[in-house]
Amino acid sequence: MIDSHTHLGNFPLFNVSMNSDQMIKLMDENGIALSVVFSLPNSLTLEAVKKHPGRFAGLVWVDPKRGVEAAEDAEKAIRESGFRGVKMHPLIDSFLPDDELINPVMEAARKLQVPVLFHCGHPPWSLPWHFGNLADRFPDVKIILGHMGHGHIVYINGSIEMALKHENLYLETSGMPMHSKVKEAVEKVGAERVLYGSDMPFGHPGFELPKIRVAGLSGRELSQVLDSNARTLFKLTQ
């Protein structure tokens, strides 16, 4: 299994923290072969990838308000350090996903043919409809909606609706509480565009994995959501 959404570091606001050794232990306890990880600073991610070969794939976290400089940082991290894609967080970094300031980073992702994962589900910065607009502008960039709307049913439904309309939108399941919506996403959008994630250390595979397993998916669909989709999207070979 592959976990498509994890973090390393200390987060006192949430009273959680996790280093790479602790994450590996939790991964092993839950049968997770590899985690896609992103952190601030990005050096935490790179250190984890180097310390535990084959267990982590990194996404480079950038703030698109830095414009061309952010795009250059992303390109350097991907080309020189082996990061597998880009992470952006509209809520923390205070930008709208369909604002034109995001264009340089998205153009870099398009040039390098890597996916971009966004936090999704908190107003006013990260609502599904913004990502629909972005998907229209960059139809050849694969865009992952982290949390697929998070805990609000209107935003969950909106994420599924936007993914149904845009073939380059993918849905990641962490923090979204409803197993029935995982099933609905697979049925409407397609199993090949739904990814399992735990959001460690904010979430835990101990409750995120059962949500996927009780969703009523077929064996093939489970394999796609829990493993092969991430391997394809992030170009993982192990």
C-alpha positions in Angstrom: 0.0 0.0 0.0 1.0 3.6 -0.6 0.0 6.5 1.6 -0.4 9.6 -0.7 -0.6 12.3 2.0 1.7 12.6 5.0 3.7 15.3 6.8 6.9 15.4 9.0 7.7 17.9 11.7 6.3 19.5 14.8 2.7 21.0 14.8 2.0 22.4 18.3 -1.3 23.9 17.2 -2.6 20.4 16.7 -0.5 18.8 19.5 1.1 16.4 17.1 4.6 15.7 15.8 6.3 13.0 13.8 9.8 12.2 12.5 10.7 9.8 9.8 11.6 6.9 12.1 8.2 7.3 13.9 6.4 7.3 10.5 8.3 4.2 9.3 7.2 2.4 12.5 3.5 3.4 11.9 3.8 2.4 8.2 5.2 -1.0 9.1 2.4 -1.6 11.7 -0.2 -0.9 9.0 1.3 -2.5 6.0 2.2 0.6 4.2 5.1 0.2 1.8 5.7 3.8 0.9 4.5 7.3 1.9 4.3 10.4 -0.2 5.5 13.1 2.2 5.8 16.9 2.2 7.0 19.2 4.9 8.2 22.7 5.8 11.1 23.1 5.5 11.5 20.9 2.4 14.8 19.7 3.9 12.8 17.5 6.3 11.4 15.7 3.3 14.7 15.3 1.6 16.4 14.0 4.7 13.6 11.3 5.2 13.9 10.2 1.5 17.7 9.8 1.9 17.6 8.1 5.3 14.9 5.6 4.3 15.5 4.6 0.7 12.4 3.2 -1.0 10.1 4.2 1.8 9.3 7.9 1.0 8.6 9.9 -2.1 8.8 13.6 -1.6 6.7 16.5 -2.9 8.3 20.0 -2.8 6.2 22.5 -0.9 6.2 26.0 -2.5 4.3 29.2 -2.0 3.2 30.4 -5.4 3.0 34.0 -4.2 6.8 34.0 -4.7 6.1 33.7 -8.5 8.9 32.7 -10.7 11.2 32.1 -7.8 8.8 29.4 -6.4 8.6 27.8 -9.8 12.4 27.7 -10.0 12.7 26.2 -6.6 10.2 23.5 -7.6 12.0 22.7 -10.8 15.3 22.5 -9.0 13.9 20.2 -6.3 12.4 17.9 -8.9 15.3 17.8 -11.3 18.2 17.7 -8.8 16.8 16.1 -5.7 14.3 13.6 -7.1 11.1 15.1 -5.7 8.0 13.5 -7.4 5.7 16.5 -7.6 4.6 19.8 -6.0 2.6 20.5 -2.9 0.7 23.8 -2.4 -1.5 24.8 0.5 -3.9 27.7 -0.2 -5.1 27.9 3.4 -1.7 28.2 5.1 -0.1 30.3 2.4 -3.3 32.4 1.7 -3.9 32.3 -2.0 -6.7 31.3 -4.3 -5.9 28.2 -6.4 -7.3 29.9 -9.6 -5.4 33.2 -9.1 -3.0 33.9 -12.0 -0.1 34.1 -9.5 -0.1 30.4 -9.5 0.7 30.1 -13.2 4.5 29.9 -13.0 4.5 26.9 -10.6 1.8 25.2 -12.7 3.7 25.8 -15.9 6.8 24.2 -14.2 4.7 21.2 -13.3 3.5 21.0 -16.8 7.0 21.2 -18.3 8.2 18.5 -15.9 5.1 16.4 -16.2 4.6 16.0 -12.4 1.4 16.1 -10.4 0.4 19.0 -8.1 -1.3 18.2 -4.7 -3.4 20.9 -3.0 -5.1 21.2 0.3 -8.8 21.3 -0.4 -11.8 22.0 1.7 -11.5 25.2 3.7 -13.1 28.5 2.8 -12.3 30.9 1.5 -9.0 29.7 0.1 -9.4 26.1 -1.0 -12.9 25.3 -2.3 -13.5 22.8 -5.1 -14.8 25.3 -7.6 -11.5 27.2 -7.6 -9.8 23.9 -8.6 -12.3 23.5 -11.4 -11.2 26.8 -12.8 -7.5 25.9 -12.4 -8.1 22.5 -14.2 -9.6 24.4 -17.1 -6.5 26.5 -17.4 -4.1 23.6 -17.1 -5.9 20.5 -18.5 -2.5 18.8 -19.0 -1.4 19.0 -15.4 -2.6 16.3 -13.0 -4.1 18.1 -9.9 -4.8 16.2 -6.7 -7.5 17.5 -4.3 -6.1 16.6 -0.9 -8.9 15.6 1.5 -11.4 15.8 -1.4 -13.4 18.6 0.4 -12.4 17.6 3.9 -15.3 17.4 6.4 -18.0 19.6 4.8 -20.5 17.6 2.8 -21.0 20.5 0.3 -17.3 20.7 -0.4 -17.0 16.9 -0.6 -19.8 16.8 -3.1 -18.3 19.7 -4.9 -14.9 17.9 -5.2 -16.6 14.9 -6.7 -18.5 17.1 -9.1 -15.4 19.0 -10.2 -13.5 15.7 -10.7 -16.4 14.4 -12.8 -16.1 17.5 -15.0 -12.3 17.5 -15.3 -10.3 14.5 -16.2 -7.1 15.9 -14.7 -8.5 16.2 -11.2 -7.8 13.4 -8.7 -9.3 12.9 -5.3 -7.3 12.0 -2.2 -9.3 10.6 0.8 -7.5 11.7 4.0 -9.6 13.7 6.5 -12.8 13.1 4.6 -14.9 11.1 7.0 -17.5 9.3 4.8 -16.8 5.9 3.5 -19.9 6.2 1.3 -18.3 9.2 -0.5 -15.2 7.1 -1.3 -17.5 4.6 -3.0 -19.4 7.4 -4.8 -16.1 8.9 -6.0 -15.0 5.6 -7.4 -18.3 5.0 -9.1 -18.7 8.4 -10.6 -15.1 9.6 -11.2 -13.4 6.2 -11.7 -11.3 4.1 -9.3 -8.1 5.2 -11.3 -8.5 8.8 -10.0 -9.0 8.1 -6.2 -6.0 7.9 -3.9 -5.7 6.7 -0.3 -4.0 9.1 2.2 -3.8 9.3 6.0 -2.6 12.8 6.6 -0.1 11.6 9.2 0.4 12.8 11.9 -2.9 14.8 11.8 -4.6 11.6 10.8 -3.8 7.9 11.4 -3.8 4.9 9.1 -5.5 3.0 11.9 -8.8 4.8 11.1 -8.2 6.0 7.6 -7.5 2.5 6.1 -10.7 1.0 7.5 -12.7 3.8 5.9 -11.4 2.6 2.5 -11.9 -1.1 3.3 -15.5 -0.7 4.3 -16.5 1.5 1.4 -17.7 -1.5 -0.7 -15.1 -1.4 -3.4 -14.2 -4.4 -5.5 -10.8 -6.1 -5.0 -9.4 -4.4 -8.1 -10.7 -1.0 -7.0 -9.2 -1.4 -3.6 -5.8 -2.2 -5.2 -6.1 0.9 -7.4 -7.0 3.2 -4.6 -4.5 1.8 -2.0 -1.6 1.2 -4.3 -1.4 1.3 -8.1 -2.9 4.8 -8.7 -0.2 6.4 -6.6 2.5 4.3 -8.3 1.4 5.5 -11.7 0.8 9.2 -10.7 4.0 9.7 -8.8 6.0 7.4 -11.2 7.1 5.1 -8.4 9.0 2.0 -9.4 9.6 0.1 -6.2 
